[in-house]
């Protein structure tokens, strides 16, 4: 159920840890990779970002 909600074509905000500091990414999910445990997001500037699921703190 959660995976289906994340893949809808809408913008979400992800707060995650990267190199010990909190980062925020606002974008649209284009791929969930359960095997590698990553989520791929296209941000507002059309850049692709890969985030490890274990580093995610919050999703809005």
mmCIF file as gemmi writes it, N, C-alpha and C atoms, coordinates in Angstrom:
data_model
loop_
_atom_site.group_PDB
_atom_site.id
_atom_site.type_symbol
_atom_site.label_atom_id
_atom_site.label_alt_id
_atom_site.label_comp_id
_atom_site.label_asym_id
_atom_site.label_entity_id
_atom_site.label_seq_id
_atom_site.pdbx_PDB_ins_code
_atom_site.Cartn_x
_atom_site.Cartn_y
_atom_site.Cartn_z
_atom_site.occupancy
_atom_site.B_iso_or_equiv
_atom_site.pdbx_formal_charge
_atom_site.auth_seq_id
_atom_site.auth_asym_id
_atom_site.pdbx_PDB_model_num
ATOM 1 N N . UNK Axp A 1 ? 0.817 -1.191 0 1 0 ? 1 A 1
ATOM 2 C CA . UNK Axp A 1 ? 0 0 0 1 0 ? 1 A 1
ATOM 3 C C . UNK Axp A 1 ? 0.868 1.265 0 1 0 ? 1 A 1
ATOM 4 N N . UNK Axp A 2 ? 1.891 1.305 0.833 1 0 ? 2 A 1
ATOM 5 C CA . UNK Axp A 2 ? 2.756 2.483 0.904 1 0 ? 2 A 1
ATOM 6 C C . UNK Axp A 2 ? 3.482 2.683 -0.422 1 0 ? 2 A 1
ATOM 7 N N . UNK Axp A 3 ? 3.972 1.607 -1.028 1 0 ? 3 A 1
ATOM 8 C CA . UNK Axp A 3 ? 4.685 1.73 -2.3 1 0 ? 3 A 1
ATOM 9 C C . UNK Axp A 3 ? 3.779 2.285 -3.378 1 0 ? 3 A 1
ATOM 10 N N . UNK Axp A 4 ? 2.543 1.861 -3.404 1 0 ? 4 A 1
ATOM 11 C CA . UNK Axp A 4 ? 1.603 2.358 -4.403 1 0 ? 4 A 1
ATOM 12 C C . UNK Axp A 4 ? 1.359 3.854 -4.223 1 0 ? 4 A 1
ATOM 13 N N . UNK Axp A 5 ? 1.252 4.315 -2.994 1 0 ? 5 A 1
ATOM 14 C CA . UNK Axp A 5 ? 1.048 5.737 -2.721 1 0 ? 5 A 1
ATOM 15 C C . UNK Axp A 5 ? 2.258 6.568 -3.15 1 0 ? 5 A 1
ATOM 16 N N . UNK Axp A 6 ? 3.461 6.055 -2.939 1 0 ? 6 A 1
ATOM 17 C CA . UNK Axp A 6 ? 4.671 6.797 -3.297 1 0 ? 6 A 1
ATOM 18 C C . UNK Axp A 6 ? 4.835 6.962 -4.797 1 0 ? 6 A 1
ATOM 19 N N . UNK Axp A 7 ? 4.361 6.004 -5.573 1 0 ? 7 A 1
ATOM 20 C CA . UNK Axp A 7 ? 4.585 6.055 -7.012 1 0 ? 7 A 1
ATOM 21 C C . UNK Axp A 7 ? 3.532 6.862 -7.762 1 0 ? 7 A 1
ATOM 22 N N . UNK Axp A 8 ? 2.561 7.44 -7.063 1 0 ? 8 A 1
ATOM 23 C CA . UNK Axp A 8 ? 1.6 8.305 -7.741 1 0 ? 8 A 1
ATOM 24 C C . UNK Axp A 8 ? 2.331 9.522 -8.286 1 0 ? 8 A 1
ATOM 25 N N . UNK Axp A 9 ? 1.83 10.093 -9.358 1 0 ? 9 A 1
ATOM 26 C CA . UNK Axp A 9 ? 2.49 11.198 -10.04 1 0 ? 9 A 1
ATOM 27 C C . UNK Axp A 9 ? 2.213 12.514 -9.31 1 0 ? 9 A 1
ATOM 28 N N . UNK Axp A 10 ? 2.853 12.673 -8.144 1 0 ? 10 A 1
ATOM 29 C CA . UNK Axp A 10 ? 2.705 13.897 -7.365 1 0 ? 10 A 1
ATOM 30 C C . UNK Axp A 10 ? 4.02 14.175 -6.635 1 0 ? 10 A 1
ATOM 31 N N . UNK Axp A 11 ? 4.195 15.412 -6.218 1 0 ? 11 A 1
ATOM 32 C CA . UNK Axp A 11 ? 5.418 15.8 -5.518 1 0 ? 11 A 1
ATOM 33 C C . UNK Axp A 11 ? 5.331 15.407 -4.056 1 0 ? 11 A 1
ATOM 34 N N . UNK Axp A 12 ? 6.46 14.9 -3.531 1 0 ? 12 A 1
ATOM 35 C CA . UNK Axp A 12 ? 6.579 14.576 -2.122 1 0 ? 12 A 1
ATOM 36 C C . UNK Axp A 12 ? 7.858 15.22 -1.591 1 0 ? 12 A 1
ATOM 37 N N . UNK Axp A 13 ? 7.951 15.337 -0.288 1 0 ? 13 A 1
ATOM 38 C CA . UNK Axp A 13 ? 9.152 15.853 0.356 1 0 ? 13 A 1
ATOM 39 C C . UNK Axp A 13 ? 9.762 14.73 1.178 1 0 ? 13 A 1
ATOM 40 N N . UNK Axp A 14 ? 11.049 14.478 0.959 1 0 ? 14 A 1
ATOM 41 C CA . UNK Axp A 14 ? 11.77 13.429 1.677 1 0 ? 14 A 1
ATOM 42 C C . UNK Axp A 14 ? 12.876 14.081 2.493 1 0 ? 14 A 1
ATOM 43 N N . UNK Axp A 15 ? 12.911 13.769 3.773 1 0 ? 15 A 1
ATOM 44 C CA . UNK Axp A 15 ? 13.992 14.213 4.649 1 0 ? 15 A 1
ATOM 45 C C . UNK Axp A 15 ? 14.843 12.978 4.933 1 0 ? 15 A 1
ATOM 46 N N . UNK Axp A 16 ? 16.142 13.084 4.644 1 0 ? 16 A 1
ATOM 47 C CA . UNK Axp A 16 ? 17.021 11.919 4.748 1 0 ? 16 A 1
ATOM 48 C C . UNK Axp A 16 ? 18.408 12.333 5.228 1 0 ? 16 A 1
ATOM 49 N N . UNK Axp A 17 ? 19.172 11.354 5.689 1 0 ? 17 A 1
ATOM 50 C CA . UNK Axp A 17 ? 20.542 11.582 6.126 1 0 ? 17 A 1
ATOM 51 C C . UNK Axp A 17 ? 21.505 11.299 4.983 1 0 ? 17 A 1
ATOM 52 N N . UNK Axp A 18 ? 22.472 12.21 4.804 1 0 ? 18 A 1
ATOM 53 C CA . UNK Axp A 18 ? 23.533 11.993 3.82 1 0 ? 18 A 1
ATOM 54 C C . UNK Axp A 18 ? 24.829 12.514 4.419 1 0 ? 18 A 1
ATOM 55 N N . UNK Axp A 19 ? 25.791 11.636 4.579 1 0 ? 19 A 1
ATOM 56 C CA . UNK Axp A 19 ? 27.086 11.987 5.175 1 0 ? 19 A 1
ATOM 57 C C . UNK Axp A 19 ? 26.932 12.652 6.538 1 0 ? 19 A 1
ATOM 58 N N . UNK Axp A 20 ? 25.993 12.177 7.346 1 0 ? 20 A 1
ATOM 59 C CA . UNK Axp A 20 ? 25.823 12.669 8.705 1 0 ? 20 A 1
ATOM 60 C C . UNK Axp A 20 ? 24.997 13.93 8.851 1 0 ? 20 A 1
ATOM 61 N N . UNK Axp A 21 ? 24.489 14.5 7.768 1 0 ? 21 A 1
ATOM 62 C CA . UNK Axp A 21 ? 23.662 15.698 7.886 1 0 ? 21 A 1
ATOM 63 C C . UNK Axp A 21 ? 22.308 15.471 7.225 1 0 ? 21 A 1
ATOM 64 N N . UNK Axp A 22 ? 21.294 16.163 7.737 1 0 ? 22 A 1
ATOM 65 C CA . UNK Axp A 22 ? 19.955 16.035 7.185 1 0 ? 22 A 1
ATOM 66 C C . UNK Axp A 22 ? 19.832 16.811 5.883 1 0 ? 22 A 1
ATOM 67 N N . UNK Axp A 23 ? 19.244 16.18 4.89 1 0 ? 23 A 1
ATOM 68 C CA . UNK Axp A 23 ? 18.992 16.803 3.592 1 0 ? 23 A 1
ATOM 69 C C . UNK Axp A 23 ? 17.496 16.722 3.314 1 0 ? 23 A 1
ATOM 70 N N . UNK Axp A 24 ? 16.994 17.633 2.502 1 0 ? 24 A 1
ATOM 71 C CA . UNK Axp A 24 ? 15.596 17.64 2.094 1 0 ? 24 A 1
ATOM 72 C C . UNK Axp A 24 ? 15.533 17.602 0.579 1 0 ? 24 A 1
ATOM 73 N N . UNK Axp A 25 ? 14.66 16.758 0.069 1 0 ? 25 A 1
ATOM 74 C CA . UNK Axp A 25 ? 14.462 16.641 -1.372 1 0 ? 25 A 1
ATOM 75 C C . UNK Axp A 25 ? 12.967 16.717 -1.652 1 0 ? 25 A 1
ATOM 76 N N . UNK Axp A 26 ? 12.574 17.601 -2.545 1 0 ? 26 A 1
ATOM 77 C CA . UNK Axp A 26 ? 11.189 17.685 -2.963 1 0 ? 26 A 1
ATOM 78 C C . UNK Axp A 26 ? 11.144 17.282 -4.425 1 0 ? 26 A 1
ATOM 79 N N . UNK Axp A 27 ? 10.341 16.269 -4.716 1 0 ? 27 A 1
ATOM 80 C CA . UNK Axp A 27 ? 10.292 15.791 -6.082 1 0 ? 27 A 1
ATOM 81 C C . UNK Axp A 27 ? 9.237 14.724 -6.284 1 0 ? 27 A 1
ATOM 82 N N . UNK Axp A 28 ? 9.381 14.022 -7.39 1 0 ? 28 A 1
ATOM 83 C CA . UNK Axp A 28 ? 8.423 12.991 -7.8 1 0 ? 28 A 1
ATOM 84 C C . UNK Axp A 28 ? 9.164 11.667 -7.916 1 0 ? 28 A 1
ATOM 85 N N . UNK Axp A 29 ? 8.607 10.62 -7.322 1 0 ? 29 A 1
ATOM 86 C CA . UNK Axp A 29 ? 9.223 9.301 -7.375 1 0 ? 29 A 1
ATOM 87 C C . UNK Axp A 29 ? 9.054 8.732 -8.778 1 0 ? 29 A 1
ATOM 88 N N . UNK Axp A 30 ? 10.16 8.245 -9.362 1 0 ? 30 A 1
ATOM 89 C CA . UNK Axp A 30 ? 10.033 7.599 -10.662 1 0 ? 30 A 1
ATOM 90 C C . UNK Axp A 30 ? 10.448 6.141 -10.617 1 0 ? 30 A 1
ATOM 91 N N . UNK Axp A 31 ? 11.1 5.713 -9.53 1 0 ? 31 A 1
ATOM 92 C CA . UNK Axp A 31 ? 11.469 4.307 -9.445 1 0 ? 31 A 1
ATOM 93 C C . UNK Axp A 31 ? 11.723 3.907 -7.996 1 0 ? 31 A 1
ATOM 94 N N . UNK Axp A 32 ? 11.186 2.758 -7.615 1 0 ? 32 A 1
ATOM 95 C CA . UNK Axp A 32 ? 11.49 2.135 -6.338 1 0 ? 32 A 1
ATOM 96 C C . UNK Axp A 32 ? 12.244 0.851 -6.629 1 0 ? 32 A 1
ATOM 97 N N . UNK Axp A 33 ? 13.414 0.696 -6.051 1 0 ? 33 A 1
ATOM 98 C CA . UNK Axp A 33 ? 14.207 -0.498 -6.276 1 0 ? 33 A 1
ATOM 99 C C . UNK Axp A 33 ? 14.306 -1.243 -4.951 1 0 ? 33 A 1
ATOM 100 N N . UNK Axp A 34 ? 13.462 -2.231 -4.769 1 0 ? 34 A 1
ATOM 101 C CA . UNK Axp A 34 ? 13.446 -2.99 -3.516 1 0 ? 34 A 1
ATOM 102 C C . UNK Axp A 34 ? 14.687 -3.866 -3.374 1 0 ? 34 A 1
ATOM 103 N N . UNK Axp A 35 ? 15.24 -4.337 -4.485 1 0 ? 35 A 1
ATOM 104 C CA . UNK Axp A 35 ? 16.432 -5.176 -4.431 1 0 ? 35 A 1
ATOM 105 C C . UNK Axp A 35 ? 17.623 -4.397 -3.877 1 0 ? 35 A 1
ATOM 106 N N . UNK Axp A 36 ? 17.863 -3.194 -4.394 1 0 ? 36 A 1
ATOM 107 C CA . UNK Axp A 36 ? 18.96 -2.336 -3.908 1 0 ? 36 A 1
ATOM 108 C C . UNK Axp A 36 ? 18.537 -1.462 -2.748 1 0 ? 36 A 1
ATOM 109 N N . UNK Axp A 37 ? 17.265 -1.475 -2.396 1 0 ? 37 A 1
ATOM 110 C CA . UNK Axp A 37 ? 16.682 -0.682 -1.319 1 0 ? 37 A 1
ATOM 111 C C . UNK Axp A 37 ? 16.95 0.811 -1.508 1 0 ? 37 A 1
ATOM 112 N N . UNK Axp A 38 ? 16.595 1.298 -2.706 1 0 ? 38 A 1
ATOM 113 C CA . UNK Axp A 38 ? 16.728 2.716 -3.013 1 0 ? 38 A 1
ATOM 114 C C . UNK Axp A 38 ? 15.429 3.245 -3.604 1 0 ? 38 A 1
ATOM 115 N N . UNK Axp A 39 ? 15.282 4.542 -3.503 1 0 ? 39 A 1
ATOM 116 C CA . UNK Axp A 39 ? 14.176 5.241 -4.144 1 0 ? 39 A 1
ATOM 117 C C . UNK Axp A 39 ? 14.801 6.296 -5.047 1 0 ? 39 A 1
ATOM 118 N N . UNK Axp A 40 ? 14.347 6.373 -6.274 1 0 ? 40 A 1
ATOM 119 C CA . UNK Axp A 40 ? 14.864 7.355 -7.227 1 0 ? 40 A 1
ATOM 120 C C . UNK Axp A 40 ? 13.828 8.448 -7.414 1 0 ? 40 A 1
ATOM 121 N N . UNK Axp A 41 ? 14.267 9.676 -7.265 1 0 ? 41 A 1
ATOM 122 C CA . UNK Axp A 41 ? 13.383 10.841 -7.284 1 0 ? 41 A 1
ATOM 123 C C . UNK Axp A 41 ? 13.882 11.821 -8.331 1 0 ? 41 A 1
ATOM 124 N N . UNK Axp A 42 ? 12.96 12.438 -9.053 1 0 ? 42 A 1
ATOM 125 C CA . UNK Axp A 42 ? 13.291 13.555 -9.941 1 0 ? 42 A 1
ATOM 126 C C . UNK Axp A 42 ? 12.872 14.814 -9.188 1 0 ? 42 A 1
ATOM 127 N N . UNK Axp A 43 ? 13.847 15.67 -8.864 1 0 ? 43 A 1
ATOM 128 C CA . UNK Axp A 43 ? 13.512 16.86 -8.075 1 0 ? 43 A 1
ATOM 129 C C . UNK Axp A 43 ? 12.937 17.97 -8.949 1 0 ? 43 A 1
ATOM 130 N N . UNK Axp A 44 ? 12.653 19.099 -8.319 1 0 ? 44 A 1
ATOM 131 C CA . UNK Axp A 44 ? 12.009 20.22 -9.015 1 0 ? 44 A 1
ATOM 132 C C . UNK Axp A 44 ? 12.845 20.765 -10.167 1 0 ? 44 A 1
ATOM 133 N N . UNK Axp A 45 ? 14.166 20.574 -10.095 1 0 ? 45 A 1
ATOM 134 C CA . UNK Axp A 45 ? 15.06 21.063 -11.152 1 0 ? 45 A 1
ATOM 135 C C . UNK Axp A 45 ? 15.344 19.985 -12.198 1 0 ? 45 A 1
ATOM 136 N N . UNK Axp A 46 ? 14.549 18.901 -12.182 1 0 ? 46 A 1
ATOM 137 C CA . UNK Axp A 46 ? 14.658 17.793 -13.123 1 0 ? 46 A 1
ATOM 138 C C . UNK Axp A 46 ? 15.96 17.004 -12.979 1 0 ? 46 A 1
ATOM 139 N N . UNK Axp A 47 ? 16.56 17.008 -11.783 1 0 ? 47 A 1
ATOM 140 C CA . UNK Axp A 47 ? 17.745 16.202 -11.5 1 0 ? 47 A 1
ATOM 141 C C . UNK Axp A 47 ? 17.314 14.898 -10.858 1 0 ? 47 A 1
ATOM 142 N N . UNK Axp A 48 ? 17.956 13.803 -11.231 1 0 ? 48 A 1
ATOM 143 C CA . UNK Axp A 48 ? 17.657 12.497 -10.645 1 0 ? 48 A 1
ATOM 144 C C . UNK Axp A 48 ? 18.486 12.312 -9.373 1 0 ? 48 A 1
ATOM 145 N N . UNK Axp A 49 ? 17.828 11.866 -8.316 1 0 ? 49 A 1
ATOM 146 C CA . UNK Axp A 49 ? 18.48 11.64 -7.029 1 0 ? 49 A 1
ATOM 147 C C . UNK Axp A 49 ? 18.127 10.231 -6.571 1 0 ? 49 A 1
ATOM 148 N N . UNK Axp A 50 ? 19.132 9.488 -6.124 1 0 ? 50 A 1
ATOM 149 C CA . UNK Axp A 50 ? 18.917 8.152 -5.576 1 0 ? 50 A 1
ATOM 150 C C . UNK Axp A 50 ? 19.139 8.218 -4.067 1 0 ? 50 A 1
ATOM 151 N N . UNK Axp A 51 ? 18.164 7.728 -3.296 1 0 ? 51 A 1
ATOM 152 C CA . UNK Axp A 51 ? 18.224 7.8 -1.837 1 0 ? 51 A 1
ATOM 153 C C . UNK Axp A 51 ? 18.044 6.384 -1.281 1 0 ? 51 A 1
ATOM 154 N N . UNK Axp A 52 ? 18.931 5.981 -0.388 1 0 ? 52 A 1
ATOM 155 C CA . UNK Axp A 52 ? 18.783 4.676 0.266 1 0 ? 52 A 1
ATOM 156 C C . UNK Axp A 52 ? 17.596 4.731 1.222 1 0 ? 52 A 1
ATOM 157 N N . UNK Axp A 53 ? 16.787 3.7 1.217 1 0 ? 53 A 1
ATOM 158 C CA . UNK Axp A 53 ? 15.598 3.666 2.06 1 0 ? 53 A 1
ATOM 159 C C . UNK Axp A 53 ? 15.953 3.749 3.539 1 0 ? 53 A 1
ATOM 160 N N . UNK Axp A 54 ? 17.069 3.17 3.942 1 0 ? 54 A 1
ATOM 161 C CA . UNK Axp A 54 ? 17.467 3.186 5.352 1 0 ? 54 A 1
ATOM 162 C C . UNK Axp A 54 ? 17.854 4.572 5.845 1 0 ? 54 A 1
ATOM 163 N N . UNK Axp A 55 ? 18.156 5.509 4.928 1 0 ? 55 A 1
ATOM 164 C CA . UNK Axp A 55 ? 18.573 6.852 5.344 1 0 ? 55 A 1
ATOM 165 C C . UNK Axp A 55 ? 17.38 7.818 5.451 1 0 ? 55 A 1
ATOM 166 N N . UNK Axp A 56 ? 16.199 7.382 5.019 1 0 ? 56 A 1
ATOM 167 C CA . UNK Axp A 56 ? 15.022 8.252 5.051 1 0 ? 56 A 1
ATOM 168 C C . UNK Axp A 56 ? 14.493 8.386 6.459 1 0 ? 56 A 1
ATOM 169 N N . UNK Axp A 57 ? 14.276 9.63 6.884 1 0 ? 57 A 1
ATOM 170 C CA . UNK Axp A 57 ? 13.738 9.915 8.209 1 0 ? 57 A 1
ATOM 171 C C . UNK Axp A 57 ? 12.25 10.247 8.143 1 0 ? 57 A 1
ATOM 172 N N . UNK Axp A 58 ? 11.827 11.02 7.145 1 0 ? 58 A 1
ATOM 173 C CA . UNK Axp A 58 ? 10.421 11.409 7.012 1 0 ? 58 A 1
ATOM 174 C C . UNK Axp A 58 ? 10.046 11.543 5.535 1 0 ? 58 A 1
ATOM 175 N N . UNK Axp A 59 ? 8.775 11.252 5.246 1 0 ? 59 A 1
ATOM 176 C CA . UNK Axp A 59 ? 8.228 11.479 3.913 1 0 ? 59 A 1
ATOM 177 C C . UNK Axp A 59 ? 6.897 12.202 4.082 1 0 ? 59 A 1
ATOM 178 N N . UNK Axp A 60 ? 6.755 13.309 3.386 1 0 ? 60 A 1
ATOM 179 C CA . UNK Axp A 60 ? 5.505 14.097 3.452 1 0 ? 60 A 1
ATOM 180 C C . UNK Axp A 60 ? 4.913 14.185 2.067 1 0 ? 60 A 1
